Every structure is written in structure tokens, then in C-alpha cells.
Amino acid sequence: MKDISVKIFTNGKTVNIRVSNELVTILKSHYVKNIKRYSYTVNKYPSTFFFEEELMKQK
């Protein structure tokens, strides 16, 4: 099992949103302590956050 306390994506990284395959850039990341996961805010949807499993590395 992977250690979720280590974030996969860094700020400024270009990634794809899994459901839409849309290309976005990560603006900021935040570790949510009570659910032990990182959330990410992206440039195209700044009022929405995504979890790591909702994003994937750019192809």
C-alpha cells in the first residue's frame, strides 16, 4: 500500500482530469489531515478541488 502522505503532483505540474481527459495545471495542493489525502486546486476550476485519484499524469 502506498504512503498517501507523500503527494504525487507538485504545484505548476500539468496533469489530466481523469473523467474528462482535460489538461489542467495545478495551482496549489493541500494535505487534508482528517481524511489523510491531498487535494489539488487547478487553473481552469479554481473554486473546485480534486483528489489525487481524480487526476493523472500528462500523457
C-alpha distance matrix in Angstrom:
0.0 3.8 6.7 8.8 11.8 12.4 14.3 14.3 18.0 21.1 24.4 26.8 24.3 25.5 23.0 23.5 23.1 21.4 24.0 27.0 26.0 28.1 27.9 27.5 27.2 25.0 27.4 25.2 21.8 21.1 18.3 18.8 18.3 18.8 16.2 13.8 13.9 16.1 19.2 21.5 25.2 26.7 30.3 31.5 30.3 30.6 30.9 27.7 24.1 21.0 17.3 15.0 14.3 18.1 18.7 18.3 19.6 23.3 24.4
3.8 0.0 3.8 6.0 8.9 8.8 10.6 10.7 14.5 17.4 20.8 23.3 20.9 22.3 20.1 21.1 21.0 19.8 22.7 25.4 24.2 25.9 25.3 24.6 24.0 21.7 24.0 21.9 18.5 18.1 15.6 16.7 16.5 17.7 15.1 12.2 11.7 13.4 16.6 18.5 22.3 23.8 27.3 28.8 27.7 27.9 28.4 25.4 21.7 18.8 15.1 12.5 12.6 16.4 16.4 16.0 16.9 20.6 22.1
6.7 3.8 0.0 3.8 5.5 6.1 8.9 10.3 13.8 16.1 19.3 22.2 20.4 22.3 20.6 22.0 21.8 21.2 24.1 26.7 25.6 26.7 25.9 24.7 23.6 20.8 22.7 20.1 16.6 15.7 12.8 14.2 13.5 15.3 13.3 9.8 9.9 11.5 15.1 17.3 21.1 23.0 26.5 28.4 27.2 26.8 27.3 24.5 20.8 18.3 14.7 12.5 13.6 17.2 17.2 17.2 18.0 21.8 23.8
8.8 6.0 3.8 0.0 3.8 5.3 6.7 8.6 11.7 14.1 16.9 20.0 18.3 20.1 18.3 19.5 19.0 18.7 21.5 24.0 23.1 24.0 23.4 21.9 20.8 17.9 19.7 17.0 13.4 12.4 9.6 10.8 10.8 12.6 10.3 7.0 6.2 7.8 11.4 13.8 17.6 19.7 23.3 25.1 23.6 23.2 23.6 20.8 17.0 14.7 11.1 9.4 10.9 14.2 14.4 15.2 16.4 20.1 22.5
11.8 8.9 5.5 3.8 0.0 3.8 6.3 9.4 12.0 13.3 15.9 19.3 18.3 20.7 19.5 21.3 21.0 21.3 24.0 26.3 25.4 25.8 24.7 22.8 21.1 17.8 19.0 15.9 12.2 10.8 7.7 9.7 9.2 11.9 10.7 6.9 6.9 7.8 11.5 13.9 17.5 19.9 23.4 25.6 24.1 23.1 23.5 21.2 17.5 15.9 12.7 11.4 13.8 16.6 16.5 17.4 18.2 21.8 24.5
12.4 8.8 6.1 5.3 3.8 0.0 3.8 6.5 9.3 10.6 13.7 16.9 15.6 18.2 17.2 19.4 19.8 20.2 23.4 25.3 23.8 24.2 22.8 20.9 19.1 16.1 17.6 14.9 11.6 11.4 9.4 12.1 12.4 15.3 13.9 10.3 9.1 8.6 12.1 13.4 17.0 18.8 22.1 24.5 23.6 22.7 23.8 21.6 17.8 16.0 13.1 10.9 13.5 16.2 15.3 15.5 15.6 19.1 21.8
14.3 10.6 8.9 6.7 6.3 3.8 0.0 3.8 5.8 7.4 10.5 13.5 12.1 14.6 13.7 16.0 16.4 17.2 20.4 22.0 20.6 20.7 19.1 17.2 15.3 12.4 14.1 11.7 8.6 9.3 8.4 11.4 12.8 15.7 13.9 10.9 8.4 6.6 9.4 10.1 13.5 15.1 18.4 20.7 20.0 19.3 20.6 18.4 14.7 12.8 10.4 8.1 11.3 13.4 12.1 12.6 12.7 16.0 19.0
14.3 10.7 10.3 8.6 9.4 6.5 3.8 0.0 3.8 6.9 10.4 12.5 10.2 12.2 10.9 13.2 14.1 14.8 18.3 19.7 17.8 18.2 16.6 15.2 13.8 11.5 14.1 12.6 10.3 11.9 11.6 14.3 16.1 18.6 16.3 13.6 10.7 8.8 10.8 10.6 13.9 14.5 17.6 19.7 19.5 19.4 21.1 18.6 15.2 12.7 10.5 7.2 9.9 11.9 9.8 9.4 9.2 12.6 15.3
18.0 14.5 13.8 11.7 12.0 9.3 5.8 3.8 0.0 3.8 6.9 8.8 6.6 8.9 8.4 11.3 12.6 14.2 17.6 18.3 16.3 16.0 13.9 12.1 10.2 7.9 10.6 9.7 8.3 11.0 11.9 14.8 17.2 19.9 17.8 15.5 12.2 9.3 10.1 8.6 11.2 11.4 14.2 16.6 16.7 16.5 18.6 16.6 13.5 11.5 10.4 7.9 11.0 11.8 9.0 9.0 8.2 10.9 14.3
21.1 17.4 16.1 14.1 13.3 10.6 7.4 6.9 3.8 0.0 3.8 6.3 5.6 9.1 10.1 13.5 15.0 17.2 20.4 20.6 18.7 17.7 15.0 12.6 9.7 7.2 8.8 7.9 7.4 10.5 12.2 15.5 17.9 20.9 19.5 17.1 14.1 10.8 11.3 9.2 11.1 11.3 13.4 16.5 16.9 16.0 18.5 17.2 14.4 13.3 12.9 11.0 14.5 14.9 12.1 12.3 11.0 12.9 16.4
24.4 20.8 19.3 16.9 15.9 13.7 10.5 10.4 6.9 3.8 0.0 3.8 5.5 8.8 10.6 13.9 15.2 18.1 20.9 20.6 19.0 17.2 14.4 11.4 7.9 5.2 5.5 5.3 6.7 10.3 13.0 16.1 18.8 21.8 20.7 18.8 15.8 12.1 11.5 8.7 9.2 9.2 10.7 14.1 14.7 13.3 16.2 15.6 13.4 13.3 13.8 12.9 16.3 15.9 13.3 14.1 13.0 14.1 17.8
26.8 23.3 22.2 20.0 19.3 16.9 13.5 12.5 8.8 6.3 3.8 0.0 3.8 6.5 9.5 12.9 14.8 18.0 20.7 19.8 17.8 15.7 12.4 9.6 5.8 5.2 6.0 7.9 10.1 13.8 16.6 19.6 22.5 25.3 24.0 22.2 19.0 15.3 14.3 11.0 10.6 9.2 9.5 12.9 14.4 13.5 16.9 16.6 15.0 14.8 15.9 14.8 17.9 17.0 13.9 14.2 12.6 12.6 16.2
24.3 20.9 20.4 18.3 18.3 15.6 12.1 10.2 6.6 5.6 5.5 3.8 0.0 3.8 6.4 10.1 12.5 15.2 18.3 17.6 15.2 13.7 10.5 8.5 5.6 5.6 8.3 9.8 10.8 14.5 16.8 19.6 22.5 25.2 23.3 21.4 18.0 14.6 14.0 10.9 11.4 9.7 10.7 13.4 15.0 14.9 18.1 17.0 15.1 13.9 14.5 12.7 15.4 14.7 11.2 10.8 8.8 9.0 12.6
25.5 22.3 22.3 20.1 20.7 18.2 14.6 12.2 8.9 9.1 8.8 6.5 3.8 0.0 3.8 7.2 10.1 12.9 15.8 14.6 11.9 10.3 6.8 5.6 4.3 6.5 9.7 11.9 13.1 16.8 19.1 21.5 24.6 26.9 24.7 23.2 19.5 16.4 15.2 11.9 11.9 9.2 9.8 11.6 13.7 14.6 17.8 16.5 15.1 13.7 14.8 13.1 15.1 13.7 10.1 9.4 7.5 6.5 10.0
23.0 20.1 20.6 18.3 19.5 17.2 13.7 10.9 8.4 10.1 10.6 9.5 6.4 3.8 0.0 3.8 6.8 9.2 12.3 11.6 9.0 8.2 5.8 5.6 6.2 7.4 11.2 12.8 13.2 16.4 18.3 20.3 23.4 25.3 22.7 21.4 17.6 14.9 13.7 11.0 11.6 9.3 10.9 11.8 13.2 14.7 17.4 15.3 13.7 11.5 12.3 10.5 11.8 10.3 6.6 5.8 4.9 4.7 8.4
23.5 21.1 22.0 19.5 21.3 19.4 16.0 13.2 11.3 13.5 13.9 12.9 10.1 7.2 3.8 0.0 3.8 6.0 8.8 8.0 5.3 5.3 4.6 6.0 8.5 10.0 13.5 15.2 15.4 18.3 19.9 21.3 24.6 25.9 23.0 22.3 18.5 16.2 14.6 12.2 12.7 10.3 11.8 11.5 12.7 15.1 17.3 14.8 13.6 11.1 12.2 10.8 11.0 8.7 5.7 5.3 6.2 5.6 8.2
23.1 21.0 21.8 19.0 21.0 19.8 16.4 14.1 12.6 15.0 15.2 14.8 12.5 10.1 6.8 3.8 0.0 3.8 5.9 5.8 5.1 5.3 6.7 7.3 10.0 10.8 13.9 15.2 15.0 17.4 18.9 19.7 23.0 23.9 21.0 20.7 17.0 15.1 13.1 11.2 11.6 9.7 11.8 10.8 11.0 13.7 15.2 12.3 11.2 8.6 10.1 9.7 9.3 6.1 4.7 6.4 9.0 9.3 11.5
21.4 19.8 21.2 18.7 21.3 20.2 17.2 14.8 14.2 17.2 18.1 18.0 15.2 12.9 9.2 6.0 3.8 0.0 3.8 5.7 5.2 7.7 9.6 11.0 13.6 14.1 17.4 18.3 17.5 19.4 20.3 20.7 23.8 24.3 21.0 20.8 17.3 16.1 14.7 13.6 14.7 13.3 15.6 14.5 14.4 17.1 18.1 14.8 13.5 10.4 10.8 10.0 8.2 5.5 5.4 6.2 9.5 10.3 11.5
24.0 22.7 24.1 21.5 24.0 23.4 20.4 18.3 17.6 20.4 20.9 20.7 18.3 15.8 12.3 8.8 5.9 3.8 0.0 3.8 5.9 8.1 11.2 12.7 15.8 16.4 19.4 20.4 19.8 21.5 22.4 22.3 25.5 25.5 22.2 22.7 19.3 18.4 16.5 15.5 16.1 14.7 16.7 14.8 14.3 17.5 17.9 14.7 14.2 11.5 12.6 12.7 10.6 7.5 8.6 10.0 13.2 13.5 14.5
27.0 25.4 26.7 24.0 26.3 25.3 22.0 19.7 18.3 20.6 20.6 19.8 17.6 14.6 11.6 8.0 5.8 5.7 3.8 0.0 3.8 5.2 8.8 10.8 14.4 15.8 18.6 20.3 20.4 22.6 24.1 24.3 27.7 28.0 24.9 25.3 21.7 20.2 18.0 16.3 16.1 13.9 15.1 12.7 13.0 16.5 17.5 14.8 14.9 12.9 14.7 14.8 13.4 10.0 10.0 11.1 13.5 12.8 13.7
26.0 24.2 25.6 23.1 25.4 23.8 20.6 17.8 16.3 18.7 19.0 17.8 15.2 11.9 9.0 5.3 5.1 5.2 5.9 3.8 0.0 3.8 6.5 9.3 12.7 14.6 17.8 19.7 19.8 22.4 23.9 24.7 28.0 28.8 25.6 25.4 21.7 20.0 18.1 16.1 16.2 13.7 14.8 13.1 14.2 17.4 19.0 16.4 16.0 13.6 15.0 14.2 13.1 10.3 8.9 8.7 10.4 9.2 9.9
28.1 25.9 26.7 24.0 25.8 24.2 20.7 18.2 16.0 17.7 17.2 15.7 13.7 10.3 8.2 5.3 5.3 7.7 8.1 5.2 3.8 0.0 3.8 6.4 10.1 12.5 15.3 17.7 18.5 21.3 23.4 24.3 27.8 28.8 26.0 25.8 22.1 19.8 17.5 14.9 14.1 11.1 11.5 9.6 11.3 14.5 16.5 14.5 14.6 13.0 15.2 14.9 14.6 11.4 9.7 10.2 11.4 9.7 11.2
27.9 25.3 25.9 23.4 24.7 22.8 19.1 16.6 13.9 15.0 14.4 12.4 10.5 6.8 5.8 4.6 6.7 9.6 11.2 8.8 6.5 3.8 0.0 3.8 7.1 10.1 13.0 15.7 16.9 20.1 22.4 23.9 27.4 28.9 26.3 25.6 21.8 19.1 17.0 14.0 13.2 9.8 9.8 9.0 11.5 14.0 16.7 15.1 14.9 13.4 15.4 14.6 15.2 12.5 9.8 9.8 9.7 7.6 9.8
27.5 24.6 24.7 21.9 22.8 20.9 17.2 15.2 12.1 12.6 11.4 9.6 8.5 5.6 5.6 6.0 7.3 11.0 12.7 10.8 9.3 6.4 3.8 0.0 3.8 6.6 9.3 12.1 13.6 17.0 19.6 21.2 24.8 26.5 24.2 23.6 19.8 16.8 14.4 11.0 9.7 6.2 6.2 6.5 8.8 10.7 13.7 12.5 12.2 11.4 13.7 13.4 14.8 12.1 9.5 10.4 10.4 9.3 12.4
27.2 24.0 23.6 20.8 21.1 19.1 15.3 13.8 10.2 9.7 7.9 5.8 5.6 4.3 6.2 8.5 10.0 13.6 15.8 14.4 12.7 10.1 7.1 3.8 0.0 3.8 6.3 9.3 11.3 14.9 17.8 20.0 23.4 25.5 23.7 22.6 19.0 15.5 13.5 9.8 8.6 5.5 5.5 7.9 9.9 10.4 13.9 13.1 12.3 11.9 13.9 13.4 15.6 13.6 10.7 11.5 10.8 10.2 13.7
25.0 21.7 20.8 17.9 17.8 16.1 12.4 11.5 7.9 7.2 5.2 5.2 5.6 6.5 7.4 10.0 10.8 14.1 16.4 15.8 14.6 12.5 10.1 6.6 3.8 0.0 3.8 5.8 7.5 11.2 14.1 16.4 19.7 22.0 20.4 19.3 15.8 12.1 10.2 6.6 5.9 4.4 6.3 9.3 10.0 9.5 12.5 11.6 10.0 9.8 11.5 11.2 14.1 12.6 10.0 11.5 11.3 11.9 15.7
27.4 24.0 22.7 19.7 19.0 17.6 14.1 14.1 10.6 8.8 5.5 6.0 8.3 9.7 11.2 13.5 13.9 17.4 19.4 18.6 17.8 15.3 13.0 9.3 6.3 3.8 0.0 3.8 7.2 10.5 14.0 16.2 19.6 22.0 21.0 20.0 16.9 13.1 11.0 7.4 5.5 5.1 5.9 9.6 9.9 8.1 11.2 11.4 10.3 11.4 13.4 13.8 17.0 15.4 13.4 15.2 15.1 15.6 19.3
25.2 21.9 20.1 17.0 15.9 14.9 11.7 12.6 9.7 7.9 5.3 7.9 9.8 11.9 12.8 15.2 15.2 18.3 20.4 20.3 19.7 17.7 15.7 12.1 9.3 5.8 3.8 0.0 3.8 6.9 10.5 12.9 16.0 18.7 18.0 16.8 14.0 10.3 8.5 5.9 5.4 7.2 9.2 12.5 11.9 9.6 11.7 11.5 9.6 10.7 11.9 12.5 16.1 15.2 13.7 15.7 15.9 17.2 21.0
21.8 18.5 16.6 13.4 12.2 11.6 8.6 10.3 8.3 7.4 6.7 10.1 10.8 13.1 13.2 15.4 15.0 17.5 19.8 20.4 19.8 18.5 16.9 13.6 11.3 7.5 7.2 3.8 0.0 3.8 6.9 9.6 12.6 15.4 14.5 13.1 10.3 6.6 5.7 4.4 6.4 9.0 12.0 14.8 13.6 11.7 13.0 11.9 9.0 9.4 9.5 10.0 13.7 13.6 12.5 14.6 15.2 17.3 21.0
21.1 18.1 15.7 12.4 10.8 11.4 9.3 11.9 11.0 10.5 10.3 13.8 14.5 16.8 16.4 18.3 17.4 19.4 21.5 22.6 22.4 21.3 20.1 17.0 14.9 11.2 10.5 6.9 3.8 0.0 3.8 6.2 9.1 12.0 11.7 10.5 8.5 5.5 5.3 6.5 8.6 12.0 15.0 17.5 15.6 13.5 13.9 12.7 9.6 10.3 9.8 11.0 14.5 14.8 14.6 17.0 18.1 20.5 24.1
18.3 15.6 12.8 9.6 7.7 9.4 8.4 11.6 11.9 12.2 13.0 16.6 16.8 19.1 18.3 19.9 18.9 20.3 22.4 24.1 23.9 23.4 22.4 19.6 17.8 14.1 14.0 10.5 6.9 3.8 0.0 3.8 5.9 9.1 8.8 7.0 5.8 4.3 6.3 8.9 11.8 15.1 18.4 20.6 18.6 16.8 16.8 15.2 11.8 11.7 10.0 10.8 14.0 15.2 15.4 17.7 19.0 21.9 25.2
18.8 16.7 14.2 10.8 9.7 12.1 11.4 14.3 14.8 15.5 16.1 19.6 19.6 21.5 20.3 21.3 19.7 20.7 22.3 24.3 24.7 24.3 23.9 21.2 20.0 16.4 16.2 12.9 9.6 6.2 3.8 0.0 3.8 5.8 5.9 5.6 5.4 5.8 6.9 10.3 12.9 16.4 19.8 21.5 18.9 17.3 16.5 14.6 11.5 11.7 9.9 11.8 14.3 15.3 16.5 19.2 21.1 24.0 27.2
18.3 16.5 13.5 10.8 9.2 12.4 12.8 16.1 17.2 17.9 18.8 22.5 22.5 24.6 23.4 24.6 23.0 23.8 25.5 27.7 28.0 27.8 27.4 24.8 23.4 19.7 19.6 16.0 12.6 9.1 5.9 3.8 0.0 3.8 5.6 4.8 7.0 8.5 10.5 13.9 16.5 20.1 23.5 25.3 22.7 21.0 20.1 18.3 15.2 15.2 13.1 14.5 16.7 18.3 19.5 21.9 23.7 26.9 30.0
18.8 17.7 15.3 12.6 11.9 15.3 15.7 18.6 19.9 20.9 21.8 25.3 25.2 26.9 25.3 25.9 23.9 24.3 25.5 28.0 28.8 28.8 28.9 26.5 25.5 22.0 22.0 18.7 15.4 12.0 9.1 5.8 3.8 0.0 3.8 5.7 8.3 10.7 12.1 15.8 18.3 21.8 25.2 26.6 23.7 22.3 20.8 18.8 16.0 16.0 13.8 15.7 17.2 18.8 20.6 23.3 25.5 28.7 31.7
16.2 15.1 13.3 10.3 10.7 13.9 13.9 16.3 17.8 19.5 20.7 24.0 23.3 24.7 22.7 23.0 21.0 21.0 22.2 24.9 25.6 26.0 26.3 24.2 23.7 20.4 21.0 18.0 14.5 11.7 8.8 5.9 5.6 3.8 0.0 3.8 5.7 8.8 10.3 14.1 16.9 20.2 23.8 24.9 22.1 21.2 19.9 17.4 14.3 13.5 10.9 12.7 13.7 15.5 17.6 20.2 22.6 25.9 28.6
13.8 12.2 9.8 7.0 6.9 10.3 10.9 13.6 15.5 17.1 18.8 22.2 21.4 23.2 21.4 22.3 20.7 20.8 22.7 25.3 25.4 25.8 25.6 23.6 22.6 19.3 20.0 16.8 13.1 10.5 7.0 5.6 4.8 5.7 3.8 0.0 3.8 7.1 9.9 13.4 16.8 19.8 23.5 25.0 22.7 21.7 21.0 18.5 15.0 13.9 10.8 11.5 13.1 15.4 16.8 18.9 20.9 24.3 27.1
13.9 11.7 9.9 6.2 6.9 9.1 8.4 10.7 12.2 14.1 15.8 19.0 18.0 19.5 17.6 18.5 17.0 17.3 19.3 21.7 21.7 22.1 21.8 19.8 19.0 15.8 16.9 14.0 10.3 8.5 5.8 5.4 7.0 8.3 5.7 3.8 0.0 3.8 6.6 10.0 13.5 16.3 20.1 21.5 19.4 18.7 18.3 15.6 12.0 10.4 7.2 7.8 9.8 11.9 13.1 15.3 17.4 20.7 23.6
16.1 13.4 11.5 7.8 7.8 8.6 6.6 8.8 9.3 10.8 12.1 15.3 14.6 16.4 14.9 16.2 15.1 16.1 18.4 20.2 20.0 19.8 19.1 16.8 15.5 12.1 13.1 10.3 6.6 5.5 4.3 5.8 8.5 10.7 8.8 7.1 3.8 0.0 3.8 6.6 10.2 13.0 16.7 18.5 16.6 15.7 15.9 13.5 9.7 8.5 6.0 6.5 9.7 11.0 11.3 13.7 15.3 18.4 21.6
19.2 16.6 15.1 11.4 11.5 12.1 9.4 10.8 10.1 11.3 11.5 14.3 14.0 15.2 13.7 14.6 13.1 14.7 16.5 18.0 18.1 17.5 17.0 14.4 13.5 10.2 11.0 8.5 5.7 5.3 6.3 6.9 10.5 12.1 10.3 9.9 6.6 3.8 0.0 3.8 7.0 10.0 13.7 15.2 13.0 12.1 12.2 9.7 6.0 5.4 4.6 6.8 9.8 9.8 10.3 13.3 15.2 17.8 21.1
21.5 18.5 17.3 13.8 13.9 13.4 10.1 10.6 8.6 9.2 8.7 11.0 10.9 11.9 11.0 12.2 11.2 13.6 15.5 16.3 16.1 14.9 14.0 11.0 9.8 6.6 7.4 5.9 4.4 6.5 8.9 10.3 13.9 15.8 14.1 13.4 10.0 6.6 3.8 0.0 3.8 6.4 10.1 11.9 10.3 9.5 10.6 8.5 5.3 5.1 6.2 7.5 10.7 9.7 9.1 12.0 13.4 15.4 18.9
25.2 22.3 21.1 17.6 17.5 17.0 13.5 13.9 11.2 11.1 9.2 10.6 11.4 11.9 11.6 12.7 11.6 14.7 16.1 16.1 16.2 14.1 13.2 9.7 8.6 5.9 5.5 5.4 6.4 8.6 11.8 12.9 16.5 18.3 16.9 16.8 13.5 10.2 7.0 3.8 0.0 3.8 7.0 8.9 7.2 5.8 7.5 6.4 4.8 6.5 9.1 10.8 13.6 11.7 11.0 13.9 15.2 16.3 19.9
26.7 23.8 23.0 19.7 19.9 18.8 15.1 14.5 11.4 11.3 9.2 9.2 9.7 9.2 9.3 10.3 9.7 13.3 14.7 13.9 13.7 11.1 9.8 6.2 5.5 4.4 5.1 7.2 9.0 12.0 15.1 16.4 20.1 21.8 20.2 19.8 16.3 13.0 10.0 6.4 3.8 0.0 3.8 5.8 5.6 5.6 8.6 7.8 7.3 8.0 11.0 11.9 14.3 11.9 10.3 12.8 13.6 13.9 17.5
30.3 27.3 26.5 23.3 23.4 22.1 18.4 17.6 14.2 13.4 10.7 9.5 10.7 9.8 10.9 11.8 11.8 15.6 16.7 15.1 14.8 11.5 9.8 6.2 5.5 6.3 5.9 9.2 12.0 15.0 18.4 19.8 23.5 25.2 23.8 23.5 20.1 16.7 13.7 10.1 7.0 3.8 0.0 3.8 5.6 5.6 9.3 9.8 10.4 11.6 14.7 15.6 17.8 15.1 13.4 15.3 15.7 15.1 18.5
31.5 28.8 28.4 25.1 25.6 24.5 20.7 19.7 16.6 16.5 14.1 12.9 13.4 11.6 11.8 11.5 10.8 14.5 14.8 12.7 13.1 9.6 9.0 6.5 7.9 9.3 9.6 12.5 14.8 17.5 20.6 21.5 25.3 26.6 24.9 25.0 21.5 18.5 15.2 11.9 8.9 5.8 3.8 0.0 3.8 6.1 9.0 9.2 10.8 11.9 15.3 16.6 18.0 14.8 13.5 15.7 16.6 15.7 18.6
30.3 27.7 27.2 23.6 24.1 23.6 20.0 19.5 16.7 16.9 14.7 14.4 15.0 13.7 13.2 12.7 11.0 14.4 14.3 13.0 14.2 11.3 11.5 8.8 9.9 10.0 9.9 11.9 13.6 15.6 18.6 18.9 22.7 23.7 22.1 22.7 19.4 16.6 13.0 10.3 7.2 5.6 5.6 3.8 0.0 3.8 5.6 5.5 7.8 9.6 13.3 15.3 16.8 13.6 13.2 16.1 17.6 17.5 20.5
30.6 27.9 26.8 23.2 23.1 22.7 19.3 19.4 16.5 16.0 13.3 13.5 14.9 14.6 14.7 15.1 13.7 17.1 17.5 16.5 17.4 14.5 14.0 10.7 10.4 9.5 8.1 9.6 11.7 13.5 16.8 17.3 21.0 22.3 21.2 21.7 18.7 15.7 12.1 9.5 5.8 5.6 5.6 6.1 3.8 0.0 3.8 5.5 7.5 10.3 13.8 15.9 18.0 15.3 14.9 17.8 19.1 19.3 22.7
30.9 28.4 27.3 23.6 23.5 23.8 20.6 21.1 18.6 18.5 16.2 16.9 18.1 17.8 17.4 17.3 15.2 18.1 17.9 17.5 19.0 16.5 16.7 13.7 13.9 12.5 11.2 11.7 13.0 13.9 16.8 16.5 20.1 20.8 19.9 21.0 18.3 15.9 12.2 10.6 7.5 8.6 9.3 9.0 5.6 3.8 0.0 3.8 6.9 10.3 13.8 16.6 18.4 15.8 16.2 19.6 21.4 21.9 25.2
27.7 25.4 24.5 20.8 21.2 21.6 18.4 18.6 16.6 17.2 15.6 16.6 17.0 16.5 15.3 14.8 12.3 14.8 14.7 14.8 16.4 14.5 15.1 12.5 13.1 11.6 11.4 11.5 11.9 12.7 15.2 14.6 18.3 18.8 17.4 18.5 15.6 13.5 9.7 8.5 6.4 7.8 9.8 9.2 5.5 5.5 3.8 0.0 3.8 6.9 10.4 13.4 14.9 12.1 13.0 16.6 18.9 19.8 22.9
24.1 21.7 20.8 17.0 17.5 17.8 14.7 15.2 13.5 14.4 13.4 15.0 15.1 15.1 13.7 13.6 11.2 13.5 14.2 14.9 16.0 14.6 14.9 12.2 12.3 10.0 10.3 9.6 9.0 9.6 11.8 11.5 15.2 16.0 14.3 15.0 12.0 9.7 6.0 5.3 4.8 7.3 10.4 10.8 7.8 7.5 6.9 3.8 0.0 3.8 6.9 10.0 11.9 9.8 10.7 14.3 16.6 18.1 21.4
21.0 18.8 18.3 14.7 15.9 16.0 12.8 12.7 11.5 13.3 13.3 14.8 13.9 13.7 11.5 11.1 8.6 10.4 11.5 12.9 13.6 13.0 13.4 11.4 11.9 9.8 11.4 10.7 9.4 10.3 11.7 11.7 15.2 16.0 13.5 13.9 10.4 8.5 5.4 5.1 6.5 8.0 11.6 11.9 9.6 10.3 10.3 6.9 3.8 0.0 3.8 6.7 8.2 6.1 7.2 11.0 13.6 15.5 18.6
17.3 15.1 14.7 11.1 12.7 13.1 10.4 10.5 10.4 12.9 13.8 15.9 14.5 14.8 12.3 12.2 10.1 10.8 12.6 14.7 15.0 15.2 15.4 13.7 13.9 11.5 13.4 11.9 9.5 9.8 10.0 9.9 13.1 13.8 10.9 10.8 7.2 6.0 4.6 6.2 9.1 11.0 14.7 15.3 13.3 13.8 13.8 10.4 6.9 3.8 0.0 3.8 5.6 5.5 7.0 10.3 13.1 15.8 18.7
15.0 12.5 12.5 9.4 11.4 10.9 8.1 7.2 7.9 11.0 12.9 14.8 12.7 13.1 10.5 10.8 9.7 10.0 12.7 14.8 14.2 14.9 14.6 13.4 13.4 11.2 13.8 12.5 10.0 11.0 10.8 11.8 14.5 15.7 12.7 11.5 7.8 6.5 6.8 7.5 10.8 11.9 15.6 16.6 15.3 15.9 16.6 13.4 10.0 6.7 3.8 0.0 3.8 5.4 5.4 7.6 10.1 13.2 16.0
14.3 12.6 13.6 10.9 13.8 13.5 11.3 9.9 11.0 14.5 16.3 17.9 15.4 15.1 11.8 11.0 9.3 8.2 10.6 13.4 13.1 14.6 15.2 14.8 15.6 14.1 17.0 16.1 13.7 14.5 14.0 14.3 16.7 17.2 13.7 13.1 9.8 9.7 9.8 10.7 13.6 14.3 17.8 18.0 16.8 18.0 18.4 14.9 11.9 8.2 5.6 3.8 0.0 3.8 5.5 7.3 10.6 13.7 15.7
18.1 16.4 17.2 14.2 16.6 16.2 13.4 11.9 11.8 14.9 15.9 17.0 14.7 13.7 10.3 8.7 6.1 5.5 7.5 10.0 10.3 11.4 12.5 12.1 13.6 12.6 15.4 15.2 13.6 14.8 15.2 15.3 18.3 18.8 15.5 15.4 11.9 11.0 9.8 9.7 11.7 11.9 15.1 14.8 13.6 15.3 15.8 12.1 9.8 6.1 5.5 5.4 3.8 0.0 3.8 6.9 10.6 12.8 15.0
18.7 16.4 17.2 14.4 16.5 15.3 12.1 9.8 9.0 12.1 13.3 13.9 11.2 10.1 6.6 5.7 4.7 5.4 8.6 10.0 8.9 9.7 9.8 9.5 10.7 10.0 13.4 13.7 12.5 14.6 15.4 16.5 19.5 20.6 17.6 16.8 13.1 11.3 10.3 9.1 11.0 10.3 13.4 13.5 13.2 14.9 16.2 13.0 10.7 7.2 7.0 5.4 5.5 3.8 0.0 3.8 7.0 9.2 11.8
18.3 16.0 17.2 15.2 17.4 15.5 12.6 9.4 9.0 12.3 14.1 14.2 10.8 9.4 5.8 5.3 6.4 6.2 10.0 11.1 8.7 10.2 9.8 10.4 11.5 11.5 15.2 15.7 14.6 17.0 17.7 19.2 21.9 23.3 20.2 18.9 15.3 13.7 13.3 12.0 13.9 12.8 15.3 15.7 16.1 17.8 19.6 16.6 14.3 11.0 10.3 7.6 7.3 6.9 3.8 0.0 3.8 6.4 8.6
19.6 16.9 18.0 16.4 18.2 15.6 12.7 9.2 8.2 11.0 13.0 12.6 8.8 7.5 4.9 6.2 9.0 9.5 13.2 13.5 10.4 11.4 9.7 10.4 10.8 11.3 15.1 15.9 15.2 18.1 19.0 21.1 23.7 25.5 22.6 20.9 17.4 15.3 15.2 13.4 15.2 13.6 15.7 16.6 17.6 19.1 21.4 18.9 16.6 13.6 13.1 10.1 10.6 10.6 7.0 3.8 0.0 3.8 6.4
23.3 20.6 21.8 20.1 21.8 19.1 16.0 12.6 10.9 12.9 14.1 12.6 9.0 6.5 4.7 5.6 9.3 10.3 13.5 12.8 9.2 9.7 7.6 9.3 10.2 11.9 15.6 17.2 17.3 20.5 21.9 24.0 26.9 28.7 25.9 24.3 20.7 18.4 17.8 15.4 16.3 13.9 15.1 15.7 17.5 19.3 21.9 19.8 18.1 15.5 15.8 13.2 13.7 12.8 9.2 6.4 3.8 0.0 3.8
24.4 22.1 23.8 22.5 24.5 21.8 19.0 15.3 14.3 16.4 17.8 16.2 12.6 10.0 8.4 8.2 11.5 11.5 14.5 13.7 9.9 11.2 9.8 12.4 13.7 15.7 19.3 21.0 21.0 24.1 25.2 27.2 30.0 31.7 28.6 27.1 23.6 21.6 21.1 18.9 19.9 17.5 18.5 18.6 20.5 22.7 25.2 22.9 21.4 18.6 18.7 16.0 15.7 15.0 11.8 8.6 6.4 3.8 0.0
